[in-house]
C-alpha cells in the first residue's frame, strides 16, 4: 500500500486568524480529478481559506444547524443575529448535520429513527426523509462515488449512493462503536475511530477492507479524527484518555499522545491551517494545539463550565461554534481571543451542529470536513 503525502507546510504558533492571500476559487472536484495534493499545494486545507466559497454555495445564506438529539428537532440559527429563526422536527435522535460531497444538501443523521433528513442548503428547509439503517455519522469518499454511513450500533460501514442513499455494499468491522474518521492526503485510506473497543481502523475504502487495526486501549474512547495540514499525521481525540493520539499517516503507527483536557472530543482546523481546536467536553474548555510544534499552546475555559462537543469554524475563521451537549446550549468562541462571545439556548441534547456554508471544493462529511 502506497500513501502519497503532501509536503510540510510552513506554520507558526499563532492561534488567531491571519490575513491570507486572495486565491481564485475553484469549482467542486469532479470524480475523475486527482485526489492527491499537487507539489505546490503543501496543505490539504488550502481550499478552506476565508472567502474561498465554491460558486455553488456562494449564494447560500449563512446558517448554523443544530441537531437536538433528545428533542428530535433541528434549530436553525442566524449567525449574524445569534437568534434561532426556525425549528423543525426530524427523525429520532438526530446526531449530526452533514454537508453532502457536492455541497448541495445537508443530511440530518437520525440515528434511532433509521433515516436521513435532507435539508436544501438554498432554502434551509427539510425534505422527505430517506430510510437508512443506523446513521450515527456520515462521510463521503474523496472522489464522491460513495456515501459512507457509520452504522455505530451495527459495527458496520455502509457504502451508499451519495445522492439516493441506496445501499451498494457493506463492510463488517472488527470493532465496536465506529463513529468518526478522516482520509489520508491522497484519499486512499480512511482512518476511523471505534469508541467502545478502544481501536482505530485503517480502511482501504476502494477495496472495502480493513488494512490495519490500531489499539489505543480497551478502557479508552477514541472520537474525532483529523489529518494534519501537511498530511503526515492523524490526530485522534480520546474522551477517556483526555487527549490526542498521534498516528503516522504513512506507517499507521501510534507515535505519541498529547494531553489536552478531560473528555477530549471534537477537532477543528483553523482557517490558516496553523492550529487545531480541541473541545474538551468533560471540563468545559477548548485546547489550542500548534501543528508546527505538536504541542498545546493555549486553553480556553468557558465561564461557568459547560460541555463543548461538536461544531465547526465560521467561514471567515473568526469564530468557533460548538454544541453544549449537556447544557442545552451553543457556544460561540472568538478564535483570536478565546473568549466566549455568545451562549445560545437551544433544544435538549445538541450534538453535531453544522456551520454552513464553509469554504472548500467538496465535503468529506461529518459536520464539515472540506478539501
C-alpha positions in Angstrom: 0.0 0.0 0.0 1.5 3.3 -1.0 0.2 6.6 0.5 1.2 9.8 -1.2 1.9 12.6 1.3 1.9 16.3 0.8 4.9 18.3 1.7 5.4 20.1 5.0 3.6 23.5 5.2 5.1 26.5 6.9 3.4 27.1 10.3 3.5 29.3 13.3 2.0 29.0 16.8 -0.3 32.0 16.4 -3.8 30.8 17.4 -5.9 33.5 15.9 -6.9 34.0 12.2 -4.4 35.9 10.0 -4.6 37.6 6.7 -4.4 35.3 3.7 -3.7 35.9 0.0 -6.5 36.1 -2.4 -6.8 32.8 -4.1 -9.1 32.2 -7.1 -12.0 30.0 -6.1 -12.1 26.6 -7.8 -15.2 24.6 -8.7 -16.0 21.4 -6.8 -13.8 18.4 -7.6 -15.1 16.0 -10.2 -15.0 12.3 -9.8 -12.1 11.9 -12.3 -9.9 14.7 -10.9 -6.8 13.8 -9.0 -7.2 13.3 -5.3 -3.5 13.8 -4.3 -2.4 17.3 -3.4 -0.1 18.9 -6.0 3.5 19.5 -5.1 2.8 23.2 -4.8 -0.2 22.8 -2.5 1.6 21.5 0.6 -1.6 21.9 2.6 -4.7 19.6 2.4 -6.8 22.5 3.8 -5.5 25.1 1.2 -9.0 25.4 -0.2 -10.6 26.1 3.2 -9.3 29.7 3.5 -11.7 32.6 4.3 -13.6 33.7 1.2 -13.0 30.5 -0.9 -16.6 29.6 -1.1 -17.5 27.3 -4.0 -19.6 29.0 -6.6 -22.3 26.5 -5.8 -22.7 27.8 -2.3 -21.7 31.5 -2.7 -25.4 32.4 -2.7 -26.4 30.3 0.3 -27.4 32.2 3.4 -25.1 31.7 6.4 -26.8 29.5 9.0 -26.0 27.2 11.8 -27.9 23.9 12.0 -28.2 22.3 15.5 -29.5 18.7 15.8 -31.1 18.3 19.3 -30.7 14.6 20.0 -33.2 14.4 22.9 -35.8 16.7 21.3 -35.7 15.1 17.8 -35.5 18.6 16.3 -33.1 20.9 14.4 -32.7 24.5 15.5 -31.6 26.9 12.7 -29.6 29.9 13.9 -28.8 33.1 12.0 -25.1 33.7 12.9 -25.4 37.4 12.2 -28.0 37.9 15.0 -27.3 34.7 17.1 -31.1 34.1 17.0 -33.0 30.9 16.3 -35.0 31.6 13.2 -36.7 28.3 12.8 -37.1 24.9 14.4 -38.4 21.7 12.8 -38.9 18.1 13.8 -36.8 15.3 12.2 -36.4 11.6 13.0 -35.5 10.1 16.3 -32.2 11.0 17.9 -30.5 13.3 15.3 -26.8 13.1 15.8 -25.0 15.2 13.2 -25.8 17.6 10.3 -23.5 16.6 7.4 -22.8 18.5 4.1 -23.0 16.3 1.1 -19.9 15.8 -1.1 -21.3 18.1 -3.8 -22.3 20.8 -1.2 -25.9 20.9 -2.3 -27.6 19.1 0.6 -27.3 18.9 4.3 -28.1 15.4 5.8 -29.5 15.1 9.3 -28.4 11.8 10.7 -31.4 10.4 12.6 -29.6 7.6 14.4 -32.5 5.8 16.2 -35.1 6.7 13.5 -33.1 5.0 10.8 -33.5 7.9 8.4 -31.6 10.8 6.9 -33.5 14.1 6.5 -32.2 16.2 3.6 -32.1 20.0 4.0 -32.0 22.2 0.9 -29.0 24.5 1.5 -30.5 27.3 -0.5 -33.8 27.5 1.5 -32.8 25.8 4.7 -36.0 23.7 4.6 -36.1 19.9 5.2 -37.3 17.4 2.6 -38.6 13.9 2.7 -36.6 11.5 5.0 -34.7 8.7 3.4 -34.6 5.3 5.0 -31.0 4.4 6.1 -30.1 1.9 8.8 -28.3 3.3 11.9 -26.9 6.5 10.5 -24.8 7.7 13.5 -22.5 9.7 11.3 -21.9 10.2 7.6 -18.8 10.7 5.4 -18.1 10.7 1.7 -15.3 9.0 -0.3 -12.9 11.7 -1.6 -13.9 11.1 -5.3 -17.6 11.5 -4.4 -18.6 8.0 -5.5 -19.9 6.8 -2.1 -21.7 8.0 0.9 -20.1 6.2 3.9 -22.5 5.6 6.7 -21.1 5.0 10.2 -23.6 2.4 11.4 -22.4 2.6 15.0 -24.6 0.0 16.8 -24.3 -2.4 13.9 -20.5 -2.2 13.8 -20.6 -1.7 10.1 -19.6 0.8 7.4 -22.2 1.0 4.7 -21.3 2.2 1.2 -24.3 4.0 -0.4 -25.1 6.1 -3.4 -24.2 9.7 -2.4 -27.5 11.1 -3.9 -30.2 8.5 -3.3 -28.5 6.8 -0.3 -29.4 3.4 -1.8 -27.1 0.7 -0.2 -24.4 -0.7 -2.5 -22.4 -2.9 -0.1 -21.3 -3.1 3.5 -18.1 -3.7 5.4 -18.4 -5.6 8.7 -16.0 -4.0 11.2 -13.9 -5.9 13.8 -14.6 -3.3 16.4 -17.4 -1.7 18.4 -18.9 1.8 18.0 -17.4 3.2 14.8 -18.1 6.9 14.8 -15.6 9.4 13.3 -12.8 9.4 10.7 -10.6 11.2 8.1 -8.7 10.4 5.0 -5.0 10.3 4.1 -3.8 13.1 1.9 -4.1 11.0 -1.3 -7.5 9.8 -0.3 -6.7 6.1 -0.3 -7.1 5.3 3.4 -9.9 6.1 5.7 -8.9 6.1 9.4 -11.9 5.6 11.6 -12.3 5.5 15.4 -14.2 2.8 17.4 -15.4 4.3 20.6 -16.5 1.2 22.5 -13.5 -1.0 21.8 -10.6 1.4 22.0 -9.4 1.0 18.4 -8.7 2.8 15.2 -9.2 1.1 11.9 -7.3 1.9 8.7 -9.7 1.1 5.8 -8.9 0.8 2.1 -12.3 2.1 1.1 -11.9 1.2 -2.6 -11.2 -2.5 -1.8 -13.7 -2.3 1.2 -11.2 -4.0 3.6 -9.5 -3.2 6.9 -5.8 -2.9 6.3 -4.7 -2.3 9.9 -6.1 -2.2 13.4 -4.5 0.2 15.9 -5.2 -0.4 19.6 -5.3 2.6 21.9 -6.5 0.6 25.0 -9.8 -1.1 25.7 -10.6 1.4 28.5 -10.2 4.4 26.1 -12.8 6.0 23.9 -11.4 7.4 20.6 -13.5 10.1 19.0 -12.9 12.7 16.3 -10.1 12.2 13.8 -8.3 14.9 11.8 -5.4 14.9 9.3 -2.6 17.4 9.8 -2.3 20.1 7.1 0.9 18.5 5.7 -0.7 15.1 5.5 1.9 13.4 7.7 -0.1 12.8 10.9 -3.5 11.9 12.1 -4.8 13.4 15.4 -7.5 11.4 17.2 -9.3 12.7 20.2 -9.8 10.3 23.1 -12.6 11.1 25.5 -11.4 8.7 28.2 -7.7 9.4 27.9 -8.2 13.2 27.9 -6.1 14.0 24.9 -5.0 13.2 21.4 -3.4 10.1 19.9 -0.8 10.9 17.2 -0.8 8.4 14.3 1.8 8.4 11.5 -0.2 8.7 8.3 2.3 6.6 6.3 3.1 3.8 8.7 -0.3 4.0 10.5 1.5 3.5 13.8 1.0 5.4 17.0 3.8 7.9 17.5 2.7 9.8 20.6 0.0 11.1 22.9 -0.8 14.8 23.8 -2.9 15.6 26.8 -5.4 18.4 26.2 -8.2 18.1 28.8 -10.9 15.9 30.3 -13.3 14.5 27.7 -11.3 15.4 24.5 -13.9 15.1 21.8 -14.1 17.3 18.7 -11.3 18.5 16.4 -11.3 21.6 14.2 -8.6 23.1 11.9 -8.2 26.9 11.9 -8.7 28.6 8.6 -5.0 29.4 8.3 -4.0 25.8 9.0 -1.8 26.7 11.9 -3.7 25.3 14.9 -6.1 22.6 15.9 -9.0 23.4 18.2 -9.9 20.5 20.6 -13.2 20.6 22.5 -12.7 19.1 26.0 -16.3 18.1 26.8 -15.7 16.8 30.3 -14.2 20.1 31.6 -15.8 22.9 29.6 -12.7 24.0 27.8 -11.1 24.2 24.3 -7.4 23.4 23.9 -5.4 25.0 21.0 -2.7 22.8 19.6 0.1 24.0 17.2 0.6 21.9 14.1 4.2 23.1 13.9 5.2 22.0 17.4 2.6 19.4 18.1 2.1 21.0 21.5 -0.8 22.6 23.3 -0.3 26.4 23.2 -3.5 27.6 24.9 -6.5 26.5 26.8 -9.8 28.5 26.7 -12.2 27.8 29.5 -15.9 28.5 29.2 -17.2 30.8 32.0 -19.1 28.7 34.5 -18.1 25.5 32.7 -20.1 23.6 30.0 -19.9 20.6 27.7 -18.4 21.7 24.4 -18.9 19.0 21.8 -19.1 19.1 18.0 -19.4 22.0 15.7 -17.2 24.0 13.2 -15.3 27.1 12.4 -17.1 30.1 10.8 -16.5 30.7 7.1 -14.3 33.8 7.9 -12.4 31.8 10.6 -13.2 34.3 13.4 -15.5 32.1 15.4 -15.6 28.5 16.7 -19.2 27.2 17.1 -19.7 24.3 19.4 -22.8 22.5 20.8 -23.1 22.3 24.6 -24.1 18.6 24.7 -25.5 18.5 28.3 -26.4 22.2 28.8 -29.0 22.9 26.0 -26.6 25.5 24.6 -24.5 26.5 21.7 -21.2 28.3 22.4 -19.7 30.9 20.1 -16.0 31.4 20.8 -13.6 34.0 19.4 -10.7 32.3 17.7 -8.5 35.4 18.2 -9.0 35.8 22.0 -10.6 32.5 23.1 -13.4 34.5 24.8 -17.0 33.3 24.8 -18.9 35.7 22.6 -22.4 34.2 22.9 -24.2 31.3 24.6 -27.4 30.5 22.8 -30.2 28.4 24.3 -31.3 25.5 22.1 -33.1 22.2 22.4 -32.2 19.3 24.6 -29.0 17.3 23.7 -27.5 19.4 21.0 -24.8 17.4 19.2 -23.1 17.7 15.8 -24.0 21.2 14.7 -23.1 22.4 11.2 -21.9 25.9 10.3 -22.8 26.4 6.7 -21.7 27.3 4.1 -17.9 26.9 4.6 -15.0 27.2 2.2 -13.9 24.2 0.2 -14.4 22.4 -3.1 -16.1 19.3 -1.7 -17.2 17.8 1.6 -15.8 14.6 3.2 -18.6 14.6 5.6 -19.1 14.8 9.4 -20.1 18.4 10.5 -17.8 19.9 7.8 -14.5 18.3 6.7 -13.7 20.1 3.4 -10.9 19.8 0.9 
